[in-house]
Amino acid sequence: MFSVSPRFLPYNIEDLLRLADELTERYPAQRPSSGDGYNLTPAASRLALARHGDSEVHNTDKEFRIRLDLHHYSPEEVRITCDNLRITINAKHEERQDDHGYVSREITRTYRLPADVDVRSVASSMNTHGVLNIRIAKKAIQAPTEIPVAVEIM
């Protein structure tokens, strides 16, 4: 367990992130083996999500993306359901022992989907830091096609 000395309190968040990353470099057993696809260190990845309430949503012209911090759960404990209107993520683990006793957790988040997403394209992955990434492609916009219209003779 690490404690932060009062001498670090006047530092900005970037300095604290660098300190956290230095500590994980010194103690590699504390650092997961692979990145999270966003090129953030473990501390920076979790802090970035914590700033946004443990969740980020991006709606671009190509895709709808969700990032959700689920570091307390394994991929087997996560269930994702989707329909044309919303996507729901439920993560739950039964009671287990930790350093302070026993704990059980459950989280459910539901996000409203934009009308132009293709729900058949939903893909999800969870990295070694416990960050769940969900991507849903947008529907292809069809180019207008010419339709000949006959002129009736009266």
C-alpha positions in Angstrom: 0.0 0.0 0.0 1.3 3.4 -0.9 0.6 6.7 0.8 0.8 10.1 -0.7 3.0 12.5 1.2 1.6 16.0 1.9 4.4 17.4 -0.2 2.7 16.0 -3.4 -0.6 17.8 -2.7 0.3 21.1 -4.5 1.1 19.2 -7.7 -1.3 19.1 -10.6 -3.0 15.9 -11.7 -0.5 15.2 -14.5 2.3 15.2 -12.0 0.4 12.7 -9.8 -0.3 10.5 -12.8 3.5 10.5 -13.6 4.2 9.5 -10.0 1.6 6.7 -10.2 3.2 5.5 -13.5 6.7 5.6 -11.9 5.5 3.5 -9.1 4.0 0.9 -11.4 7.3 0.8 -13.4 9.2 0.2 -10.1 6.8 -2.5 -9.1 5.9 -4.3 -12.3 3.8 -6.9 -10.6 1.3 -4.1 -10.0 1.1 -3.2 -13.7 -1.1 -5.2 -16.2 0.9 -6.6 -19.1 -0.9 -5.0 -22.1 -2.3 -1.5 -23.0 -6.0 -0.5 -23.3 -6.0 0.6 -26.9 -5.9 4.3 -25.9 -2.2 4.3 -25.0 -2.9 5.2 -21.4 -1.1 3.8 -18.4 -3.2 2.0 -15.9 -3.4 5.0 -13.6 -4.1 7.4 -16.4 -6.8 5.1 -18.0 -8.8 4.7 -14.8 -8.4 8.4 -13.8 -9.5 9.5 -17.2 -12.7 7.5 -16.8 -13.1 8.6 -13.2 -13.2 12.2 -14.4 -16.2 11.4 -16.5 -18.2 9.4 -13.9 -16.6 6.0 -14.8 -18.1 6.2 -18.3 -17.4 7.9 -21.6 -19.7 8.1 -24.6 -18.6 9.2 -28.1 -21.1 9.6 -31.0 -19.2 10.3 -34.2 -20.4 10.1 -37.8 -18.9 6.6 -38.2 -19.7 4.9 -34.8 -21.2 5.1 -31.3 -18.6 4.2 -28.6 -18.9 3.5 -24.9 -16.0 3.1 -22.4 -16.9 2.0 -19.0 -14.6 1.2 -16.0 -15.4 -2.2 -14.7 -12.1 -3.1 -13.0 -13.9 -4.9 -10.2 -15.4 -7.4 -12.6 -14.1 -10.1 -14.9 -15.4 -10.4 -18.5 -17.4 -13.5 -17.5 -19.3 -11.3 -15.0 -20.4 -8.8 -17.6 -23.7 -9.1 -19.6 -24.6 -6.8 -22.5 -28.0 -6.6 -24.1 -29.0 -4.4 -27.0 -32.2 -3.5 -28.9 -32.9 -0.8 -31.4 -33.4 1.9 -28.7 -30.8 1.1 -26.0 -27.9 -0.9 -24.8 -27.7 -2.2 -21.3 -24.5 -3.3 -19.5 -24.9 -5.3 -16.3 -21.9 -6.5 -14.2 -22.3 -8.5 -11.1 -20.2 -10.7 -8.9 -21.4 -12.7 -5.9 -20.0 -12.2 -2.4 -16.3 -12.7 -2.2 -13.6 -12.0 0.4 -11.2 -9.1 0.1 -8.7 -7.4 2.4 -11.5 -5.9 4.5 -14.1 -8.7 4.7 -16.7 -9.7 2.2 -18.0 -7.7 -0.7 -20.6 -8.2 -3.5 -21.0 -5.7 -6.3 -23.5 -5.0 -9.1 -23.7 -2.2 -11.6 -26.2 -1.6 -14.4 -25.9 1.1 -17.0 -28.3 1.8 -19.8 -27.5 4.1 -22.8 -30.0 5.4 -25.3 -28.8 4.6 -28.8 -28.9 7.1 -31.7 -31.4 6.2 -34.5 -28.7 5.8 -37.1 -26.7 2.9 -35.5 -26.6 -0.6 -36.9 -27.3 -2.8 -33.8 -26.1 -5.9 -35.7 -22.6 -4.5 -35.6 -22.2 -4.3 -31.8 -18.7 -5.4 -30.6 -17.2 -5.3 -27.2 -13.9 -6.0 -25.5 -12.5 -5.6 -22.1 -8.8 -4.9 -21.5 -6.5 -6.0 -18.7 -7.2 -2.8 -16.8 -10.9 -3.6 -16.6 -12.1 -1.0 -19.1 -15.0 -2.2 -21.3 -15.1 -0.8 -24.8 -18.3 -1.1 -26.9 -18.5 0.0 -30.5 -21.5 0.2 -32.7 -21.2 1.2 -36.4 -23.5 3.7 -38.0 -25.8 2.6 -40.7 -24.4 3.2 -44.2 -26.1 6.1 -45.9 -27.4 5.0 -49.2 -26.7 7.3 -52.1 -29.9 8.6 -53.7 -30.9 6.6 -56.8 -32.8 7.9 -59.7 -36.2 6.4 -60.2 -37.8 7.0 -63.6 -41.4 8.3 -63.4 -43.6 7.6 -66.3 -45.8 10.4 -67.7 -49.4 9.3 -68.2 -51.1 10.5 -71.3 -54.6 11.8 -70.6 
